[in-house]
Every structure is written in structure tokens, then in C-alpha cells.
Amino acid sequence: MKEASKMIAYCGLFCQECPSYTGKIADLARDLRKELRTYRYDKMSELLSTFSFFQEFKNYPECYQVLGGLVKMRCKHGCKSGGGPPFCKIRKCCEKKGIAGCWECDEFKTCDKLDFLKISHGDAHLKNLRIMNKHGVDHFLNGKKYWYVKPKT
């Protein structure tokens, strides 16, 4: 369990389920860019964009650039092993407090450092944190791990 617990990010998300960690999206973006180059879609998009039906192809260069950004989104290490964003306020806070993660902090339910995760994870991280806070890390690792949960309104 000790190795698996290293894959729990400070915020309560499970790194092994992150698309950046699995590399699936990065691989798909890399492969799509390769296929687009093979078929010279940069030139094809120039032609297609001249037709009113295919106006979206004017944005092909930006699309190709975004795919390149997705390729770079690969993360080979979990949060606790140096992966994830280096500027993470959550990581810095937990390290400063000397705790394994937010679930060990009495303030996690109201902490505004966790708010930015709501955009991409809904309330999943909070659900995970509650499980670990109440039942412990081992229980969390043996159970369901949430990645996105639509917040209740």
C-alpha cells in the first residue's frame, strides 16, 4: 500500500487516473499530429478553408498547436514524486504543514486553495478527501476513486 499511497496527490486526486499520468491523451495527440503531417493537412486546410462550408479550417494552425500542447501534458511522476504543476499552492501548503495531504487538515472543507480544481474535477477531490479523512488512506485505495463529480447546486 505504501507505493500506492504515493500516488495520492495532496489534493486527494489519484495520480494514476490522471490522463497526464497515463499519457493516453498525449499519445493520441502525438499520433494525430503525425497523421496530419503524413497527409499534409496544413496544405489541405488552406484549400478547405476557402470554401464556406469548411471555414473552421482557418483555425487549423491553432488546432495543431493545441495538439502540441496536449503532447507536452505528459506527467511521468505522481504529485508527491515531483510531478504535477511546480507552482501548486496545495502541495506547498501540505509540505509546510508536514502532512501527507489535505485530508489530514481540519480546514480542507473550506480551503480556498482547492477551489481551482472545481473547474476540471467538480467535487471529486472533496469526495476523495472526505473518504480519506473519515476512513483512512487504505480504505480509499481499496475503494472507488473519484476523478470528476458534478457539484450539487
C-alpha positions as CSV (number, residue, x, y, z in Angstrom):
1,M,0.0,0.0,0.0
2,K,2.9,2.4,0.7
3,E,3.8,2.7,-3.0
4,A,0.1,3.2,-4.0
5,S,-0.3,5.9,-1.3
6,K,2.4,7.9,-3.1
7,M,0.1,8.2,-6.0
8,I,-2.5,10.1,-3.9
9,A,-2.0,13.8,-4.7
10,Y,-2.1,16.2,-1.8
11,C,-5.4,17.4,-3.1
12,G,-7.0,14.0,-2.9
13,L,-6.9,13.1,-6.6
14,F,-5.4,9.7,-7.5
15,C,-2.5,10.4,-9.9
16,Q,-2.7,7.0,-11.7
17,E,-6.1,8.0,-13.0
18,C,-4.9,11.3,-14.4
19,P,-4.8,11.5,-18.2
20,S,-1.5,13.3,-17.9
21,Y,0.0,10.5,-15.9
22,T,-1.4,7.7,-18.1
23,G,-0.3,9.5,-21.2
24,K,-3.3,8.4,-23.2
25,I,-4.3,11.9,-24.4
26,A,-0.6,12.9,-25.0
27,D,-0.2,9.7,-27.1
28,L,-3.4,10.3,-29.1
29,A,-2.4,13.9,-29.8
30,R,1.1,12.9,-30.8
31,D,-0.3,10.2,-33.2
32,L,-2.9,12.6,-34.6
33,R,-0.2,15.2,-35.3
34,K,1.8,12.5,-37.1
35,E,-1.1,11.5,-39.3
36,L,-1.9,15.2,-40.1
37,R,1.7,15.7,-41.2
38,T,1.7,12.5,-43.2
39,Y,-1.3,13.8,-45.2
40,R,0.0,17.4,-45.3
41,Y,-3.2,18.6,-43.6
42,D,-1.6,22.1,-43.2
43,K,-1.9,22.4,-47.0
44,M,-5.2,20.7,-47.2
45,S,-6.7,23.0,-44.6
46,E,-5.6,26.0,-46.6
47,L,-7.6,24.8,-49.5
48,L,-10.6,23.7,-47.5
49,S,-10.8,27.0,-45.7
50,T,-11.5,28.7,-49.0
51,F,-14.9,27.0,-49.1
52,S,-17.7,28.5,-46.9
53,F,-18.7,25.0,-45.7
54,F,-15.2,24.4,-44.2
55,Q,-14.5,27.8,-42.6
56,E,-13.3,26.1,-39.5
57,F,-10.1,25.0,-41.3
58,K,-8.9,28.6,-41.0
59,N,-8.1,27.6,-37.4
60,Y,-6.0,24.6,-38.4
61,P,-2.7,26.1,-37.3
62,E,-4.1,26.9,-33.8
63,C,-5.6,23.4,-33.6
64,Y,-2.2,21.8,-34.5
65,Q,-0.6,24.0,-31.9
66,V,-3.1,22.9,-29.2
67,L,-2.4,19.3,-30.0
68,G,1.3,20.0,-29.5
69,G,0.4,21.4,-26.0
70,L,-1.5,18.2,-25.3
71,V,1.6,16.2,-26.2
72,K,3.5,18.2,-23.5
73,M,0.9,17.4,-20.9
74,R,2.5,14.1,-20.0
75,C,3.4,13.7,-16.4
76,K,5.7,10.8,-15.6
77,H,5.6,11.1,-11.8
78,G,2.9,11.5,-9.2
79,C,2.4,14.7,-7.4
80,K,4.4,13.5,-4.4
81,S,7.3,12.4,-6.6
82,G,7.8,15.7,-8.3
83,G,5.0,15.5,-10.9
84,G,2.2,18.0,-11.4
85,P,2.5,21.7,-11.6
86,P,5.5,23.1,-9.7
87,F,3.6,26.1,-8.6
88,C,0.8,24.1,-6.8
89,K,-0.3,26.0,-3.7
90,I,-1.8,22.9,-2.3
91,R,1.5,21.0,-2.4
92,K,3.4,23.9,-0.8
93,C,0.8,24.2,2.0
94,C,0.8,20.5,2.8
95,E,4.6,20.4,2.8
96,K,4.7,23.4,5.1
97,K,2.3,21.8,7.5
98,G,4.1,18.5,7.3
99,I,1.0,16.5,6.3
100,A,0.5,13.8,3.7
101,G,-2.4,15.5,2.2
102,C,-5.4,17.8,2.7
103,W,-7.4,15.0,4.3
104,E,-5.2,15.5,7.4
105,C,-6.0,19.2,7.6
106,D,-9.0,20.4,9.6
107,E,-9.6,23.2,7.1
108,F,-9.9,21.2,3.9
109,K,-13.7,21.6,3.7
110,T,-13.5,25.3,3.5
111,C,-10.0,25.8,2.0
112,D,-9.9,28.2,-1.0
113,K,-6.7,26.6,-2.3
114,L,-8.8,23.7,-3.5
115,D,-11.3,25.9,-5.4
116,F,-9.4,25.9,-8.7
117,L,-9.9,22.1,-9.0
118,K,-13.7,22.5,-9.3
119,I,-13.4,23.6,-12.9
120,S,-11.9,20.3,-14.0
121,H,-12.9,17.9,-11.2
122,G,-16.2,19.2,-9.9
123,D,-16.3,17.9,-6.3
124,A,-14.3,14.7,-6.9
125,H,-11.3,15.8,-4.9
126,L,-13.5,16.8,-1.9
127,K,-15.3,13.5,-2.1
128,N,-11.9,11.7,-2.0
129,L,-10.7,13.9,0.8
130,R,-13.8,13.1,2.9
131,I,-13.3,9.4,2.4
132,M,-9.6,9.5,3.5
133,N,-10.4,11.9,6.4
134,K,-13.1,9.6,7.7
135,H,-11.9,6.1,6.8
136,G,-8.2,6.4,6.0
137,V,-5.9,6.0,3.0
138,D,-6.1,2.2,2.9
139,H,-9.9,2.4,2.6
140,F,-9.6,4.9,-0.2
141,L,-7.0,2.9,-2.1
142,N,-9.3,-0.2,-1.9
143,G,-12.4,1.7,-3.0
144,K,-13.7,4.0,-5.6
145,K,-11.5,6.9,-6.5
146,Y,-13.4,9.9,-7.9
147,W,-11.9,12.0,-10.8
148,Y,-14.9,14.1,-11.7
149,V,-18.2,14.6,-9.8
150,K,-20.7,17.2,-10.8
151,P,-21.1,19.6,-7.9
152,K,-24.6,19.7,-6.3
153,T,-26.2,23.1,-6.9
